[in-house]
Amino acid sequence: MAIITKKELQDLESIRNVHCISIYMPTHQKGEEVLQQEDAKLLKNHLKEVKNKLEREPLGKREIAELIAPIQELIHDGEFWRHQSNGLALFLTNGIVKMYSLPISFESFNHVANSLYLVPLLPLFTGDESFFLLWLQLEKVKLYKNTRYSSAEVYIENITPSRMEERVGYDFEQKSLQFRSQQEGHGAAAFHGHEEADRDRKNEIERYFSALDKGLMTLIQNENKPLIIACQDYLFPIYQKVNTFKYLLADHISLDPTEMNVSKLRELAWDKLSPVFDKERLEKIDNFKKLDGTARTSSNIEQILPAAIQGKIDALFIQKNEDIWGIYEPKKNSVRVDKELLPSNVSLLNKAAMKTFVNGGKVYLMEKEDMPNAFSIINALYRY
């Protein structure tokens, strides 16, 4: 099981079948819950509910058993449950079984309809902005391209000096110790107080970082993504001085030189960058409020769903844990709203969200108090 990609989500959205089963549940990576098989028990309860829903359809017991068999088998698969993340998403229809162990915790939920229910996955792609993380040491340098939930190393060996020795041409270990010790000693007398040697050492580091920056620019100069540095504190102002990348974050991750946990560094980087990335969402909320009541916005599903299908929506705001059921009639380009989920209807919020996503709009799942117009569970900001 792997992180779901945007292409996979689009493929799932296109599936249409009489019986499409979607199951979401929180899972555990360790602890008593794993030992007591709590996650497996939860899936078993979901399957009972799914079977009850399928029994309302014109299906025999044998057909139902065959349909849910791939998920039924997971209940007793101990190896499967020992390798979970924070949440599990399961999708099942005739001939198709998809399982995703994902780094977000889901509300426990199942859905049976003629299409898959995919709204809970959208937080993986809203705020999916990518950024660069430079793990910076004098002995070794690594560059990673990250999203909130994933990291991929960008190989830079051929375009940058991989360590300082390659740039300055002689062993630097003892001088590095001397310079660092004096920086941390907060005094001219620290570690013999060799000020001239300190200046030479700092100049050497600057030359190394300048060569590193020059190499990186051949790769990321035209990228409009933030770059955050993970390094020891004394190195960051030196790198800042020679940096030419305009999206370098003014803050850095203070790093123990022995630490190289990519997942942990990514989390620390995201904590610093999330306010930057959240700026877009806040701007779209502000735009909605300014334009509310005009033809550029709507809080009516009968208007929003056709607009989503036509690719007109720039940003869609949906209240968490709410839904609207009904039918979209393509020939009339009209929407009928029902009071509850029926065998003949679908989740209109799911359909609007996925059409907005597929057509390049942003979809935000929000608490009621954070909605631009809290009097409706769905708000749309149009492109034009």
DOLUM-48735 format. One line per 8 residues: their letters; for each residue x, y, z of N, C-alpha, C. Coordinates in pm, whole numbers. Layout:
N
a = X:Y:Z:X:Y:Z:X:Y:Z | ...
REM end
This chain:
384
maiitkke = 85:-119:0:0:0:0:88:124:0 | 48:224:-75:130:344:-89:43:468:-80 | 112:583:-71:40:710:-74:-36:720:-205 | -160:761:-199:-242:773:-319:-199:895:-399 | -192:881:-531:-153:991:-617:-277:1061:-671 | -255:1180:-726:-366:1255:-785:-427:1177:-901 | -343:1112:-982:-393:1033:-1094:-480:918:-1045 | -436:851:-937:-516:741:-882:-650:791:-831
lqdlesir = -650:907:-767:-776:962:-717:-870:995:-832 | -815:1049:-939:-897:1077:-1057:-953:949:-1117 | -872:843:-1119:-920:714:-1170:-1032:658:-1083 | -1017:671:-952:-1122:624:-861:-1251:704:-882 | -1236:832:-907:-1354:917:-928:-1432:875:-1051 | -1363:820:-1149:-1429:784:-1275:-1504:651:-1269 | -1486:575:-1160:-1549:443:-1150:-1699:456:-1127 | -1775:383:-1207:-1920:377:-1190:-1961:230:-1192
nvhcisiy = -2034:189:-1091:-2082:52:-1084:-2204:49:-994 | -2280:-56:-1002:-2403:-63:-923:-2372:-62:-774 | -2266:-133:-734:-2232:-143:-593:-2085:-104:-572 | -2063:18:-530:-1928:67:-498:-1919:85:-347 | -1823:17:-287:-1808:18:-141:-1687:102:-103 | -1707:197:-11:-1598:279:41:-1597:265:193 | -1481:236:249:-1467:223:394:-1348:308:440 | -1371:391:540:-1265:471:601:-1260:440:750
mpthqkge = -1140:431:803:-1127:404:946:-990:448:998 | -984:491:1125:-854:521:1185:-780:391:1215 | -649:393:1210:-570:274:1241:-454:312:1333 | -386:211:1382:-278:231:1479:-151:161:1430 | -37:222:1461:91:166:1419:155:79:1526 | 115:100:1651:173:24:1762:82:36:1883 | 120:-33:1989:47:-20:2114:-57:-127:2136 | -135:-107:2241:-234:-205:2284:-340:-229:2176
evlqqeda = -372:-124:2099:-473:-139:1994:-431:-242:1890 | -301:-245:1860:-250:-343:1763:-252:-483:1825 | -206:-492:1950:-200:-621:2018:-339:-683:2035 | -437:-597:2063:-573:-646:2084:-655:-652:1955 | -591:-623:1843:-655:-632:1711:-780:-543:1701 | -770:-424:1763:-884:-333:1763:-920:-287:1622 | -820:-264:1538:-847:-218:1402:-918:-327:1321 | -876:-451:1338:-941:-562:1268:-1086:-575:1312
kllknhlk = -1111:-554:1441:-1248:-561:1493:-1334:-449:1434 | -1274:-331:1419:-1348:-219:1360:-1385:-249:1216 | -1292:-306:1140:-1323:-341:1002:-1435:-446:997 | -1432:-539:1089:-1537:-642:1095:-1674:-577:1115 | -1680:-476:1202:-1806:-404:1224:-1850:-329:1099 | -1753:-271:1028:-1786:-202:903:-1846:-300:803 | -1787:-417:793:-1837:-516:697:-1979:-561:731 | -2011:-569:859:-2148:-602:898:-2245:-495:848
evknkler = -2206:-368:864:-2291:-259:817:-2303:-260:665 | -2193:-286:597:-2195:-292:451:-2286:-406:403 | -2276:-521:467:-2362:-635:431:-2509:-600:450 | -2541:-531:559:-2680:-491:582:-2730:-398:472 | -2643:-308:427:-2682:-217:318:-2700:-293:187 | -2611:-387:161:-2621:-465:37:-2743:-556:36 | -2786:-601:154:-2903:-689:161:-3032:-618:124 | -3028:-484:125:-3145:-408:81:-3153:-401:-71
eplgkrei = -3044:-441:-135:-3037:-443:-281:-3084:-580:-331 | -3115:-591:-459:-3154:-722:-515:-3032:-812:-534 | -2970:-847:-421:-2851:-933:-423:-2874:-1052:-330 | -2829:-1169:-372:-2835:-1287:-287:-2717:-1291:-192 | -2727:-1377:-89:-2620:-1387:10:-2487:-1429:-53 | -2494:-1517:-152:-2372:-1563:-217:-2306:-1449:-294 | -2386:-1370:-362:-2331:-1256:-438:-2265:-1156:-343 | -2330:-1132:-230:-2275:-1039:-132:-2143:-1092:-76
aeliapiq = -2141:-1221:-43:-2019:-1282:12:-1903:-1273:-87 | -1931:-1297:-214:-1826:-1289:-317:-1777:-1146:-335 | -1869:-1051:-324:-1833:-911:-344:-1739:-861:-234 | -1770:-895:-109:-1691:-841:2:-1576:-932:45 | -1559:-1047:-22:-1456:-1144:18:-1316:-1084:28 | -1272:-999:-67:-1135:-945:-57:-1110:-867:72 | -1213:-798:122:-1197:-723:247:-1216:-815:366 | -1306:-909:354:-1329:-1007:461:-1199:-1078:498
elihdgef = -1118:-1108:399:-992:-1179:423:-893:-1099:507 | -906:-966:504:-812:-881:577:-829:-892:728 | -949:-926:772:-978:-926:915:-882:-1016:992 | -844:-1128:935:-757:-1224:1004:-613:-1220:954 | -578:-1115:880:-443:-1101:826:-357:-1019:923 | -292:-1088:1017:-214:-1018:1118:-102:-933:1061 | -38:-981:956:71:-906:892:20:-773:837 | -98:-774:780:-160:-652:726:-176:-547:835
wrhqsngl = -225:-587:951:-254:-491:1057:-128:-443:1128 | -19:-515:1114:107:-471:1177:179:-365:1096 | 129:-332:980:195:-234:893:98:-126:849 | 36:-62:947:-59:45:920:-1:181:953 | -67:284:903:-30:421:935:-141:480:1022 | -183:603:996:-285:667:1079:-427:638:1034 | -444:608:905:-578:583:854:-578:484:740 | -690:416:722:-703:315:617:-825:347:532
alfltngi = -806:348:400:-915:368:305:-924:245:215 | -1042:186:208:-1066:66:128:-1175:94:27 | -1151:53:-98:-1248:73:-205:-1269:-60:-277 | -1394:-93:-298:-1426:-224:-353:-1548:-214:-444 | -1535:-270:-563:-1648:-290:-652:-1614:-411:-738 | -1701:-451:-823:-1677:-574:-899:-1545:-568:-975 | -1452:-657:-939:-1324:-665:-1009:-1221:-564:-967 | -1253:-474:-875:-1159:-369:-833:-1149:-367:-681
vkmyslpi = -1026:-378:-631:-1000:-366:-487:-882:-271:-469 | -901:-164:-393:-794:-68:-367:-783:-48:-216 | -660:-53:-165:-634:-34:-23:-523:69:-6 | -547:169:80:-448:273:102:-429:295:252 | -308:271:299:-270:306:435:-211:446:430 | -274:541:497:-244:682:475:-208:755:604 | -134:865:593:-85:935:713:-186:1032:774 | -314:1019:741:-416:1101:806:-518:1008:871
sfesfnhv = -569:1051:985:-667:969:1058:-807:1005:1010 | -884:905:973:-1019:927:922:-1123:908:1031 | -1236:977:1015:-1356:941:1090:-1401:805:1039 | -1445:719:1129:-1490:586:1089:-1620:599:1009 | -1619:542:886:-1729:571:793:-1731:467:682 | -1852:427:640:-1862:343:521:-1976:391:433 | -1968:358:305:-2060:413:207:-2080:311:96 | -2205:289:58:-2238:200:-53:-2327:276:-150
anslylvp = -2280:291:-273:-2358:364:-374:-2309:322:-512 | -2346:398:-616:-2303:363:-751:-2173:432:-791 | -2109:498:-694:-1977:557:-716:-1904:557:-581 | -1773:573:-584:-1695:572:-461:-1703:706:-390 | -1697:702:-258:-1701:823:-178:-1558:864:-146 | -1515:979:-198:-1373:1013:-196:-1340:1142:-122 | -1440:1213:-73:-1417:1341:-7:-1314:1332:106 | -1315:1228:192:-1217:1224:302:-1071:1223:257
llplftgd = -1046:1189:130:-908:1186:79:-856:1324:39 | -945:1418:20:-904:1546:-39:-806:1627:46 | -808:1615:181:-704:1687:257:-561:1649:218 | -543:1531:157:-410:1493:109:-365:1580:-7 | -461:1642:-75:-430:1718:-196:-458:1867:-181 | -525:1905:-74:-544:2046:-43:-438:2082:59 | -351:2174:25:-232:2193:106:-126:2092:68 | -132:2046:-59:-32:1950:-107:87:2021:-169
esffllwl = 101:2151:-138:209:2229:-194:344:2164:-160 | 433:2169:-252:564:2108:-231:668:2212:-191 | 775:2165:-130:883:2254:-87:1013:2176:-88 | 1123:2250:-86:1255:2188:-82:1312:2195:60 | 1378:2088:99:1447:2082:227:1593:2049:201 | 1682:2136:245:1825:2115:228:1885:2075:362 | 1931:1950:371:2000:1901:490:2147:1938:472 | 2191:2033:554:2319:2100:528:2419:2075:640
qlekvkly = 2526:2004:605:2640:1986:693:2767:2009:611 | 2876:2036:677:3001:2056:604:3051:1925:545 | 3013:1814:608:3060:1684:563:2970:1620:457 | 2845:1664:452:2750:1603:359:2630:1695:340 | 2574:1691:218:2457:1772:186:2356:1686:112 | 2229:1701:147:2123:1630:75:2007:1726:51 | 1944:1711:-66:1828:1793:-101:1707:1702:-117 | 1594:1745:-59:1471:1668:-69:1359:1757:-121
kntryssa = 1276:1699:-207:1153:1765:-247:1040:1698:-170 | 962:1779:-99:864:1725:-6:724:1780:-31 | 625:1704:10:492:1757:38:471:1734:187 | 353:1761:234:329:1741:376:351:1595:417 | 319:1502:328:319:1361:366:423:1276:292 | 505:1336:209:600:1254:133:731:1329:113 | 837:1250:91:970:1306:65:1037:1226:-46 | 1107:1296:-132:1184:1230:-237:1319:1300:-248
evyienit = 1427:1224:-241:1559:1285:-251:1585:1331:-394 | 1639:1451:-406:1681:1506:-535:1833:1492:-541 | 1881:1414:-635:2025:1386:-639:2101:1504:-699 | 2199:1553:-622:2270:1674:-661:2421:1653:-671 | 2464:1527:-666:2608:1500:-663:2683:1558:-782 | 2620:1559:-899:2688:1604:-1020:2688:1755:-1039 | 2613:1827:-956:2603:1972:-976:2653:2052:-856 | 2682:1985:-745:2729:2056:-626:2843:1979:-561
psrmeerv = 2932:2049:-488:3030:1977:-407:2956:1906:-294 | 2979:1778:-278:2902:1701:-180:2950:1725:-37 | 3072:1777:-22:3121:1813:110:3229:1919:96 | 3266:1980:207:3352:2097:201:3491:2065:148 | 3543:1948:176:3676:1912:128:3687:1927:-23 | 3579:1898:-93:3582:1907:-239:3598:2051:-285 | 3556:2147:-201:3563:2287:-241:3693:2355:-198 | 3739:2328:-75:3856:2400:-24:3986:2326:-46
gydfeqks = 3979:2195:-71:4095:2121:-117:4187:2067:-10 | 4151:2076:118:4234:2015:221:4146:1981:341 | 4203:1904:429:4124:1859:545:4083:1977:631 | 3956:1977:671:3904:2092:744:3850:2056:882 | 3859:1931:921:3788:1885:1040:3830:1961:1166 | 3961:1977:1189:4005:2043:1311:3967:2190:1311 | 3981:2254:1194:3943:2395:1186:3793:2413:1206 | 3718:2319:1156:3573:2326:1173:3537:2318:1321
lqfrsqqe = 3604:2229:1393:3580:2216:1536:3613:2346:1607 | 3726:2406:1569:3768:2530:1633:3667:2641:1609 | 3626:2657:1485:3532:2765:1452:3399:2745:1523 | 3347:2623:1518:3217:2595:1579:3223:2616:1730 | 3331:2571:1792:3344:2584:1937:3346:2730:1979 | 3411:2814:1902:3417:2956:1935:3282:3022:1914 | 3209:2979:1811:3077:3035:1788:2984:3002:1905 | 2998:2881:1956:2910:2837:2064:2959:2887:2199
ghgaaafh = 3085:2933:2203:3141:2980:2329:3105:3123:2362 | 3055:3198:2264:3009:3335:2284:3119:3425:2341 | 3241:3410:2294:3345:3498:2345:3470:3489:2262 | 3546:3601:2258:3666:3603:2176:3773:3512:2232 | 3765:3484:2361:3867:3400:2422:3838:3252:2406 | 3719:3218:2359:3682:3077:2349:3774:3006:2251 | 3818:2887:2293:3904:2799:2211:4022:2878:2153 | 4096:2937:2242:4222:3008:2213:4201:3145:2148
gheeadrd = 4079:3181:2107:4054:3315:2054:4129:3347:1928 | 4146:3255:1841:4219:3279:1716:4128:3349:1616 | 4116:3482:1627:4021:3556:1545:4056:3548:1396 | 4182:3556:1366:4221:3551:1224:4189:3415:1165 | 4216:3310:1241:4183:3175:1195:4033:3160:1178 | 3959:3226:1268:3812:3220:1258:3765:3282:1127 | 3823:3399:1094:3782:3466:970:3815:3380:849 | 3933:3320:851:3971:3231:740:3874:3115:729
rkneiery = 3842:3059:844:3752:2944:844:3614:2983:792 | 3564:3097:836:3432:3144:791:3434:3170:641 | 3543:3226:591:3555:3250:447:3553:3120:369 | 3618:3018:424:3617:2887:357:3475:2831:349 | 3403:2844:459:3264:2795:460:3179:2873:361 | 3201:3005:356:3127:3088:260:3153:3044:117 | 3281:3016:86:3315:2973:-50:3247:2841:-83 | 3246:2752:15:3180:2622:-4:3030:2641:-25
fsaldkgl = 2966:2721:59:2821:2742:46:2788:2816:-84 | 2876:2906:-126:2853:2976:-252:2856:2879:-369 | 2952:2786:-367:2958:2684:-472:2836:2594:-468 | 2791:2564:-347:2671:2482:-331:2549:2554:-386 | 2536:2681:-351:2423:2761:-401:2425:2770:-553 | 2542:2790:-611:2553:2798:-756:2505:2670:-823 | 2543:2556:-767:2498:2429:-822:2349:2410:-808 | 2296:2445:-691:2152:2429:-668:2070:2516:-763
mtliqnen = 2122:2633:-794:2047:2724:-882:2027:2666:-1022 | 2118:2581:-1065:2099:2518:-1197:1979:2424:-1195 | 1937:2387:-1075:1828:2291:-1062:1697:2356:-1019 | 1702:2451:-925:1578:2502:-865:1554:2651:-889 | 1638:2715:-969:1627:2860:-986:1489:2904:-1033 | 1426:2826:-1120:1296:2864:-1175:1178:2804:-1099 | 1207:2741:-986:1100:2684:-903:1048:2793:-808 | 916:2802:-797:860:2899:-703:812:2828:-576
kpliiacq = 898:2741:-525:868:2664:-404:964:2706:-293 | 917:2708:-169:1005:2746:-58:1120:2647:-41 | 1232:2700:5:1348:2619:43:1373:2643:191 | 1376:2536:269:1407:2548:411:1534:2470:440 | 1618:2526:526:1748:2466:557:1741:2397:693 | 1795:2276:699:1814:2207:827:1964:2199:853 | 2010:2268:954:2155:2274:980:2180:2315:1124 | 2308:2312:1163:2346:2366:1293:2331:2518:1289
dylfpiyq = 2299:2574:1404:2264:2716:1408:2372:2807:1352 | 2499:2776:1379:2606:2867:1338:2624:2871:1186 | 2574:2769:1116:2591:2764:971:2486:2846:895 | 2369:2862:954:2260:2923:877:2288:3067:834 | 2335:3157:922:2362:3293:875:2469:3299:766 | 2561:3204:768:2664:3201:662:2599:3163:529 | 2512:3064:533:2444:3025:409:2353:3137:360 | 2283:3203:452:2195:3314:414:2273:3422:338
kvntfkyl = 2395:3447:381:2475:3554:321:2503:3529:173 | 2526:3402:135:2564:3372:-4:2446:3322:-87 | 2334:3296:-23:2218:3242:-94:2167:3337:-201 | 2127:3282:-317:2068:3362:-424:1927:3315:-461 | 1875:3216:-388:1740:3164:-417:1638:3251:-345 | 1546:3310:-420:1457:3411:-362:1351:3353:-270 | 1332:3222:-270:1229:3164:-185:1287:3092:-62 | 1411:3128:-25:1469:3072:97:1391:3122:218
ladhisld = 1348:3030:305:1276:3068:425:1371:3136:522 | 1326:3243:586:1411:3320:676:1437:3249:808 | 1368:3140:830:1388:3059:950:1446:2924:908 | 1513:2857:998:1573:2728:965:1537:2624:1071 | 1564:2500:1042:1546:2392:1139:1679:2371:1209 | 1681:2394:1340:1804:2375:1418:1832:2226:1430 | 1949:2186:1385:1975:2044:1363:2092:1993:1445 | 2072:1883:1510:2181:1805:1568:2253:1738:1451
ptemnvsk = 2385:1754:1439:2456:1699:1322:2445:1548:1308 | 2408:1480:1415:2393:1334:1406:2253:1294:1362 | 2162:1391:1354:2022:1359:1323:1998:1359:1172 | 1940:1251:1123:1906:1245:981:1781:1159:964 | 1673:1204:1023:1544:1137:1011:1458:1221:918 | 1443:1174:795:1376:1254:692:1232:1283:731 | 1162:1186:785:1021:1206:822:1009:1313:931 | 1098:1306:1030:1094:1405:1138:1127:1544:1086
lrelawdk = 1228:1554:1000:1264:1683:942:1150:1740:859 | 1082:1653:786:968:1699:704:857:1755:793 | 831:1690:905:729:1738:997:769:1874:1055 | 895:1888:1094:942:2016:1148:934:2126:1043 | 969:2090:919:961:2187:810:817:2230:786 | 726:2132:789:585:2166:764:530:2259:872 | 573:2239:996:528:2328:1104:566:2473:1075 | 682:2493:1016:726:2628:985:662:2683:858
lspvfdke = 630:2594:764:580:2637:633:428:2643:623 | 357:2574:712:212:2568:698:146:2706:700 | 194:2803:780:133:2937:770:150:2999:632 | 262:2970:567:284:3021:432:184:2960:335 | 166:2827:345:75:2759:254:-71:2790:285 | -102:2819:411:-241:2846:449:-287:2983:401 | -192:3064:359:-225:3198:312:-323:3194:195 | -306:3097:104:-394:3086:-13:-538:3058:30
rlekidnf = -556:2966:125:-691:2934:172:-757:3057:233 | -683:3129:316:-738:3248:380:-774:3355:278 | -692:3366:174:-722:3464:68:-850:3427:-6 | -871:3298:-31:-991:3255:-101:-1116:3274:-14 | -1103:3251:116:-1214:3278:207:-1247:3426:205 | -1145:3508:210:-1165:3653:208:-1231:3697:77 | -1188:3639:-35:-1249:3672:-164:-1396:3632:-167 | -1428:3514:-111:-1568:3471:-108:-1652:3572:-30
kkldgtar = -1603:3611:87:-1680:3703:171:-1700:3838:102 | -1599:3884:31:-1611:4011:-41:-1712:4001:-155 | -1719:3883:-218:-1804:3865:-336:-1936:3794:-305 | -1959:3760:-178:-2081:3688:-141:-2204:3769:-181 | -2299:3699:-243:-2420:3767:-290:-2411:3812:-434 | -2294:3793:-497:-2278:3827:-638:-2276:3699:-722 | -2263:3715:-852:-2260:3599:-943:-2129:3522:-933 | -2032:3572:-856:-1903:3503:-841:-1905:3400:-729
tssnieqi = -2014:3390:-653:-2021:3294:-543:-2157:3226:-541 | -2163:3114:-470:-2291:3046:-447:-2281:2959:-323 | -2394:2942:-255:-2404:2849:-143:-2521:2754:-165 | -2552:2731:-291:-2667:2650:-331:-2618:2532:-415 | -2642:2409:-367:-2592:2291:-438:-2650:2279:-578 | -2774:2327:-598:-2834:2320:-731:-2757:2404:-833 | -2692:2509:-786:-2609:2592:-875:-2463:2542:-877 | -2417:2497:-762:-2275:2463:-748:-2237:2338:-827
lpaaiqgk = -2319:2233:-821:-2282:2108:-888:-2267:2125:-1039 | -2363:2187:-1110:-2342:2209:-1253:-2217:2292:-1282 | -2190:2391:-1195:-2070:2475:-1214:-1943:2392:-1194 | -1944:2300:-1098:-1828:2213:-1074:-1803:2124:-1195 | -1908:2069:-1251:-1896:1982:-1369:-1841:2059:-1488 | -1876:2185:-1499:-1830:2269:-1610:-1693:2332:-1585 | -1633:2304:-1470:-1499:2356:-1440:-1496:2503:-1403 | -1605:2555:-1349:-1613:2698:-1319:-1567:2734:-1178
idalfiqk = -1544:2634:-1094:-1518:2663:-952:-1369:2677:-924 | -1334:2788:-862:-1196:2812:-819:-1171:2748:-683 | -1263:2765:-589:-1248:2708:-455:-1384:2663:-403 | -1385:2543:-345:-1508:2487:-290:-1485:2461:-141 | -1577:2509:-59:-1569:2491:86:-1683:2400:130 | -1649:2290:197:-1749:2192:239:-1738:2171:390 | -1852:2174:456:-1853:2151:600:-1828:2004:630 | -1738:1978:723:-1702:1841:758:-1822:1764:813
nediwgiy = -1823:1634:782:-1921:1540:837:-2065:1577:805 | -2086:1644:693:-2220:1676:645:-2235:1625:503 | -2360:1612:457:-2381:1565:320:-2515:1612:267 | -2526:1609:136:-2650:1637:65:-2669:1526:-36 | -2785:1462:-35:-2812:1350:-124:-2906:1392:-235 | -2891:1329:-349:-2981:1361:-459:-2933:1305:-591 | -2984:1363:-698:-2954:1314:-833:-2920:1433:-923 | -2816:1415:-1003:-2783:1512:-1108:-2830:1456:-1241
epkknsvr = -2905:1536:-1315:-2956:1495:-1445:-2879:1568:-1554 | -2783:1498:-1620:-2694:1564:-1718:-2768:1630:-1834 | -2871:1566:-1886:-2940:1621:-2003:-3005:1755:-1972 | -3057:1767:-1851:-3121:1893:-1811:-3024:1985:-1738 | -2904:1932:-1705:-2806:2005:-1624:-2872:2057:-1496 | -2947:1968:-1431:-3023:2008:-1313:-2997:1912:-1198 | -3031:1958:-1078:-3006:1882:-956:-3136:1864:-878 | -3159:1741:-832:-3272:1713:-743:-3217:1673:-608
vdkellps = -3260:1740:-504:-3212:1712:-369:-3312:1622:-296 | -3261:1515:-232:-3343:1424:-152:-3310:1441:-4 | -3398:1391:81:-3378:1405:225:-3278:1304:281 | -3257:1193:209:-3168:1089:261:-3104:1013:146 | -3004:930:181:-2940:845:82:-3034:732:44 | -3056:717:-86:-3142:612:-140:-3063:529:-239 | -3110:409:-273:-3040:328:-373:-3025:399:-508 | -3114:494:-534:-3115:559:-665:-3037:690:-669
nvsllnka = -2992:741:-552:-2926:871:-554:-2780:861:-511 | -2713:976:-503:-2570:981:-467:-2545:1097:-372 | -2424:1102:-320:-2381:1218:-242:-2348:1332:-339 | -2428:1437:-333:-2404:1551:-421:-2279:1628:-380 | -2247:1628:-250:-2125:1694:-205:-2001:1622:-257 | -2005:1490:-253:-1894:1411:-306:-1874:1440:-455 | -1984:1444:-528:-1976:1468:-672:-1923:1608:-702 | -1974:1708:-629:-1928:1845:-650:-1780:1859:-614
amktfvng = -1740:1796:-504:-1600:1805:-460:-1506:1742:-562 | -1542:1623:-610:-1453:1553:-702:-1448:1620:-838 | -1559:1673:-886:-1557:1744:-1014:-1474:1872:-1003 | -1484:1940:-889:-1401:2059:-867:-1253:2020:-867 | -1220:1914:-796:-1081:1867:-787:-1027:1828:-923 | -1103:1746:-997:-1058:1698:-1128:-1037:1815:-1224 | -1117:1919:-1210:-1109:2034:-1300:-1013:2142:-1250 | -933:2109:-1149:-826:2200:-1108:-860:2298:-1000
gkvylmek = -979:2290:-942:-1014:2379:-832:-964:2326:-698 | -965:2411:-598:-926:2372:-463:-1050:2332:-384 | -1038:2227:-303:-1148:2182:-218:-1101:2184:-73 | -1175:2253:12:-1140:2265:152:-1250:2206:239 | -1214:2110:326:-1307:2056:425:-1290:2136:552 | -1401:2191:605:-1389:2289:712:-1491:2265:822 | -1457:2311:940:-1554:2314:1050:-1658:2422:1021 | -1777:2404:1079:-1886:2497:1050:-1847:2642:1078
edmpnafs = -1781:2665:1192:-1749:2802:1230:-1645:2866:1138 | -1576:2785:1059:-1474:2839:968:-1525:2858:825 | -1648:2813:798:-1702:2827:663:-1719:2975:627 | -1692:3013:502:-1712:3152:462:-1856:3198:485 | -1952:3112:451:-2094:3137:479:-2145:3018:560 | -2150:3033:690:-2182:2922:779:-2329:2882:775 | -2411:2955:700:-2553:2920:689:-2576:2810:585 | -2471:2771:515:-2480:2663:418:-2363:2568:439
iinalyry = -2383:2439:410:-2274:2342:428:-2185:2332:305 | -2215:2410:201:-2129:2414:83:-2126:2556:27 | -2006:2606:5:-1985:2739:-53:-1891:2726:-172 | -1917:2802:-276:-1830:2798:-394:-1788:2938:-435 | -1659:2951:-468:-1606:3073:-528:-1574:3042:-672 | -1640:3113:-764:-1623:3084:-907:-1499:3153:-963 | -1448:3094:-1071:-1332:3153:-1139:-1369:3285:-1206 | -1491:3291:-1255:-1536:3411:-1328:-1686:3425:-1315
REM end
